[in-house]
């Protein structure tokens, strides 16, 4: 006969503390075959929409922007006042990022093309600056989001909805990115063949729903 161990009461305490959260934020506990219990809570949710601006002169619409020049980016995010920018490194030059390796496969000669970006500007700040690259050879869209608000969490999930001209894409499986205390970038990846990039502002709608998931693992709940 299985008996409840003290960890079970930890679950009850957790539910008691977080029971007032919206249902979507606190997920039902998952019990694995070895009686390990996994508890998850959505601690952050943000919808990143492109284009989120109406000005046709916005510098983020410059399709000649290059991700291969220099080490730093100028971004205008919520941690700054309007008009002030932060200087951050590209993901592949950032400590702790999976892309931070010798000769990362992110060059135009590797098939990568600019898709879209939003770093804010001197008159508009954004919650999370981001840019995206598309590989026409492999059909992979990479979205790099800068964690400007320093959201602490176990990992991030990103759902993508995309409307390009007459084509509508909804990727049912979210992309998962591990949070790293040394790395401000969140790397999301989606497989979408035959995209035409860079995206046209008049014909494209992109929505990335980013969620920060905090996870707790409790072992030995039952015996």
BELRA-V746736 format. One record per residue. N is the residue number from 1. BURIAL is # if it has 9 or more other ideal C-beta (glycine too) atoms within 8 Angstrom, else .. Layout:
N | BURIAL
N | BURIAL
//
This chain:
1 | .
2 | .
3 | .
4 | .
5 | #
6 | .
7 | #
8 | #
9 | .
10 | #
11 | #
12 | .
13 | .
14 | #
15 | #
16 | .
17 | .
18 | #
19 | .
20 | .
21 | .
22 | .
23 | .
24 | .
25 | #
26 | #
27 | .
28 | .
29 | .
30 | .
31 | .
32 | .
33 | .
34 | .
35 | #
36 | #
37 | #
38 | #
39 | #
40 | #
41 | #
42 | #
43 | #
44 | #
45 | .
46 | .
47 | .
48 | #
49 | .
50 | #
51 | #
52 | .
53 | .
54 | .
55 | .
56 | .
57 | .
58 | #
59 | .
60 | #
61 | #
62 | .
63 | .
64 | .
65 | .
66 | .
67 | #
68 | .
69 | .
70 | .
71 | .
72 | .
73 | #
74 | .
75 | #
76 | #
77 | #
78 | .
79 | .
80 | #
81 | .
82 | #
83 | .
84 | .
85 | .
86 | #
87 | .
88 | #
89 | .
90 | #
91 | #
92 | #
93 | .
94 | #
95 | .
96 | .
97 | #
98 | .
99 | #
100 | #
101 | .
102 | .
103 | .
104 | .
105 | .
106 | #
107 | .
108 | .
109 | .
110 | .
111 | #
112 | #
113 | #
114 | #
115 | #
116 | #
117 | #
118 | #
119 | #
120 | #
121 | #
122 | .
123 | .
124 | #
125 | .
126 | #
127 | .
128 | #
129 | #
130 | #
131 | #
132 | #
133 | #
134 | #
135 | #
136 | #
137 | .
138 | .
139 | #
140 | #
141 | #
142 | #
143 | #
144 | #
145 | #
146 | #
147 | #
148 | #
149 | #
150 | .
151 | #
152 | .
153 | #
154 | .
155 | #
156 | #
157 | #
158 | #
159 | #
160 | #
161 | #
162 | #
163 | #
164 | #
165 | .
166 | .
167 | .
168 | .
169 | #
170 | .
171 | #
172 | .
173 | .
174 | .
175 | #
176 | .
177 | #
178 | .
179 | #
180 | .
181 | .
182 | .
183 | #
184 | .
185 | #
186 | #
187 | #
188 | #
189 | #
190 | #
191 | .
192 | #
193 | .
194 | .
195 | #
196 | .
197 | #
198 | .
199 | #
200 | .
201 | .
202 | .
203 | .
204 | #
205 | .
206 | #
207 | #
208 | #
209 | #
210 | #
211 | #
212 | #
213 | #
214 | #
215 | #
216 | .
217 | .
218 | #
219 | .
220 | #
221 | #
222 | #
223 | .
//
